[in-house]
Amino acid sequence: MMHPAERPFRVTVYASSSERIHADYFAPAEELGWLIADRGFELVWGGGRFGLMGAVSRGARRRGGTMRGIILQMFVDKNVHCPHTEEMESVTDMRTRKRGLDEAGDAYVVLPGGLGTLEEAMEILSFKQLGFHHKPVVLLNTKNYWDPLIAMIERGFDEGFIQSHYRGVYAVAQTPAQAIEHIVTAKPWNPAPWHASLADKPGGGAG
């Protein structure tokens, strides 16, 4: 678990902003926030105060944790941002926001979410596969929400769309405590380059 010594270890959390979801999803998100704070880590998140975004930030704040939000200015204008954070960066487009969330984190936890969260998860996993980062990525599988995605990825492995040596590209946790444990015990990630076997395997690639 390596990070610059002059700052806390940062955990980027991707999560839903919806308030319409089942109540059972909120407590684990809040627990993840306070576990991040209890470890002395800094929470990096999308800056929102609703849905699971709001829950994870409340958990961190209630334990005295530090938080760094990265949010679209249009959401600040709509007053959906969290006003209780040490640092809130507003940006004008989603690509800048996603880049900020990606680059700030030393590890990533993906909570249940919709299309935006799914996009963030797939991007950070594909970046890891391509060697753009070597950081832990954990799917927090509350209420088995991510089971269909995990099954789809496994099918990709089984049918050769994803090379087998990438099976460790992510971890799955059923509880927030397991998610933190995956992060703190993560082994160095150094698989063969994605392109290493392209010359030998027709149809290979970065899929």
N, C-alpha and C positions, 0 to 999 in steps of 0.2 A: 504494500500500500504506500506508494510514493507520491509526494506532492511537495511544492515549494515550502521550505521550512519557515519562511517569513509570514505565512498566512495559515489559517485553519484548513483542514481537509474539507472539500466541498462536495456535497451530494446534490446532483440535479435530479429533481423529481418532476416527472411528466404526469399530468392528471387531468381529469375532467373538471369543467367548471359548471356542470349541470346541477341544479337543485331538484330535479325531477326523479332522481335515481333512488333506489331502495335505501332505507335508513341504515341497513347493515354495512354499507360501504364506508360510512363516515368514520366510525370508531377506529378501524384499522389505519385509515389515512392519518387521523390525529395522533394515534400511537406512533406511527412512523416518524412524525414530526418531532415528538418529544424524545424518541430514541436517538434521532440525529443530534438533537440539542444535548442530551445527556452524555453523548460521546465526545462533545466538544467540537462537533462538525458544524459546518455552516450549510444552511439550506439554500439552495438555488432553485427557484421555481418561477412559473409564469406570471406571478405578481397579482393574481386574482384573489378576491375574498369570498367567492362563492364556490359551491360544489366541493369536490375533493381538494382542489387548490386551496380553498379557504380552510378546510379541515387540517391539512398538513401544516399550513403556516400557523394556525392557532396552536397546534400541538407544540411546535418549536418555540413559539413566543411564550407560552405558559411555563416552559422550562428555562426561560432566559436565554434561548438560543439566538444566534445571529442569522439574519436572513438577507438574501439578495434577490430582488425581483427584476424580471425583464419582461416588459409588457408593451403592447401597442399603445400609442398615444390616443387612438380612438377609444380604447377601453378606459383610459384615464379620463377622457372627456365625458364618458358615460358613467363615471364614478363607480366602476366595478373593481377598481384596484384596492389593494390592502394599504391603508395609510400608516400601519404600525411596523414599518421595516426600516432598517438602518440605511439601506440603499435600494432605490427603485429607479431603474433605467427605463426610460420610455423611448421607443423606436417607431419608425414610420412604416415599416413593412415586415411581413412575416419571415422573410428570408434572414433579415438582420436579427430578428428576435430568436429564431431557431439557432442561428450561429452563436449568438450570445449564450444561450442555454447550453449548447454543446461545449463550447470552448471554456466555459467557467467551471464545469464539473470535473471532479476527479473520479467520480463514479456516478452511475445512473440507476434510478429506480423508476419503473413504469407502473403506475397505478391504473386501475380500470378507467377507460375513457372512450371517447367517440373517434370520429375520423381524424381530428387533429392529433390526438394522443397516439393513435395507431400510426399515423404518418411519422411522428417524432420517433416512435419506437423502431420502425423499419429503417429510418434514416440512420439512427445511431448504431444499429446492428450492421447495416451495410457498410458504414464507415469503418467499423471495427474489422469486418471481414477484409476490406481493402487495405487495412493497415494504417488508416489515417489516425487511429488512436488504439490504445491497448488497455482500456479501462474496463472495470467490471460493469456489466449491464444485468439488472435483475428485473424480472417480471414479478410483481406482487399479485398473486393469483387469488385475490379475495373472491369468495363464493364461486371459485373455479371459472372466473370470468374469461380468463385467457385460454381455456382449454381448446376452443376451436382454432385459435391462432397457433397454439403449440402443435396441434394435430396437423395443421397445414404445413408448418415448417418441417415436421417429421416426415410428411409425405415428400417434401422436397428432397430431404436426405435419401429416403428410400428409393426414389425414382431418379436420382442422379442429378437433380437440378442444383443441389447444394452439395459441395464436396464434403466427404465424411469427416475430414479433419477439422471442420468448423463446428462440430457438435458442442464444443465448449464456449461458443461465442456468447451465450447468455446463460443465466441461471434462473430457476423458478423457485419462488418462495411462497409458502402458504400463509405465513404470518410476517408482520413487520420485524420481529426479532430475528427470524430466519434471513430476511433481506439484509439486515445489518451484518449478520454473521457471514453471509456470503461476501459482503464487501470487505470486511476486515481480514478474512482468511483467503481472499482471492490469490491464486498463484499467477505468476507472470504469464502473459498471453503472448505466445510467439509461434503461431502455426506457420506452415509453409505458405509462401505468397500465393494468392488466389490464382495467379497466372502460371504457376510453376508447371502444371501438368497439361496446359492447353495444347501443346504440340503433340501430346500422346493420346489425348482423349477428345474425339470429335464431339462437338456440341458443348464443350466446357465453357467456362466464363465466370463472370462475377455474380451470377444469379444465386 
